[in-house]
Amino acid sequence: MSVPFIILTVVFAAVCLALISAILLQKKRDAGGVGSIAGMGNVAETYWDRNKGRSMEGSLEKWTKVGGVVIAILAIVLCLV
């Protein structure tokens, strides 16, 4: 095993653990698939919905997306190394 492979594997594991914790900290969505099909998923836009990006929930969503992209890139790089 080469040193870059070991370093990338450790970084991959750390990002995986961070992504797991970010996903587990998020709130469960109540509407589910039925609410989005019926059009009741986003009936009223409240103050909380408009400022969601500044809240902890919004930042967790953002970091979940970023973590998913980083994991995908690291997985491809690890396969190539």
C-alpha positions as CSV (number, residue, x, y, z in Angstrom):
1,M,0.0,0.0,0.0
2,S,1.2,3.4,-0.8
3,V,1.1,6.4,1.5
4,P,-1.4,8.5,-0.7
5,F,-3.8,5.5,-0.6
6,I,-3.6,5.3,3.2
7,I,-4.1,9.0,3.6
8,L,-7.1,9.1,1.2
9,T,-8.6,6.1,3.0
10,V,-8.3,7.8,6.4
11,V,-9.9,11.0,4.9
12,F,-12.6,9.0,3.3
13,A,-13.5,7.3,6.6
14,A,-13.5,10.7,8.4
15,V,-15.8,12.2,5.8
16,C,-18.1,9.1,6.0
17,L,-18.4,9.5,9.8
18,A,-19.1,13.2,9.5
19,L,-21.7,12.6,6.9
20,I,-23.4,9.9,9.0
21,S,-23.6,12.3,12.0
22,A,-24.9,15.1,9.8
23,I,-27.7,12.9,8.5
24,L,-28.6,11.6,11.9
25,L,-28.8,15.1,13.3
26,Q,-31.3,16.2,10.7
27,K,-35.0,16.4,11.5
28,K,-37.4,13.8,10.1
29,R,-39.7,15.2,7.4
30,D,-43.3,14.5,8.2
31,A,-45.0,15.0,4.7
32,G,-43.2,12.1,3.0
33,G,-44.0,11.0,-0.5
34,V,-47.8,11.4,-0.1
35,G,-47.6,15.0,0.9
36,S,-45.5,15.9,-2.1
37,I,-47.8,14.0,-4.5
38,A,-50.9,15.7,-3.1
39,G,-49.3,19.1,-3.2
40,M,-49.4,19.6,0.5
41,G,-45.7,19.3,1.1
42,N,-45.1,23.1,1.0
43,V,-48.5,24.7,1.5
44,A,-47.5,27.9,3.4
45,E,-44.2,29.5,3.4
46,T,-43.5,30.6,6.9
47,Y,-40.7,32.7,8.4
48,W,-38.9,29.6,9.4
49,D,-39.0,28.2,5.8
50,R,-37.7,31.4,4.3
51,N,-34.7,31.6,6.7
52,K,-34.0,27.9,6.8
53,G,-30.5,28.4,5.2
54,R,-29.3,30.3,8.2
55,S,-30.5,27.8,10.8
56,M,-28.8,24.6,12.0
57,E,-31.1,22.5,9.9
58,G,-30.2,24.4,6.7
59,S,-26.5,24.1,7.4
60,L,-26.9,20.4,8.0
61,E,-28.6,20.0,4.7
62,K,-25.9,22.0,2.9
63,W,-23.1,20.0,4.6
64,T,-24.9,16.7,3.7
65,K,-24.8,17.6,0.1
66,V,-21.2,18.7,0.2
67,G,-20.2,15.6,2.1
68,G,-22.0,13.4,-0.5
69,V,-20.1,15.0,-3.3
70,V,-16.8,14.7,-1.5
71,I,-17.4,11.0,-0.8
72,A,-18.2,10.4,-4.4
73,I,-15.1,12.1,-5.6
74,L,-12.9,10.4,-3.0
75,A,-14.4,7.0,-3.9
76,I,-13.5,7.6,-7.6
77,V,-10.0,8.7,-6.7
78,L,-9.5,5.7,-4.4
79,C,-10.5,3.4,-7.2
80,L,-8.0,5.0,-9.5
81,V,-5.1,5.0,-7.0
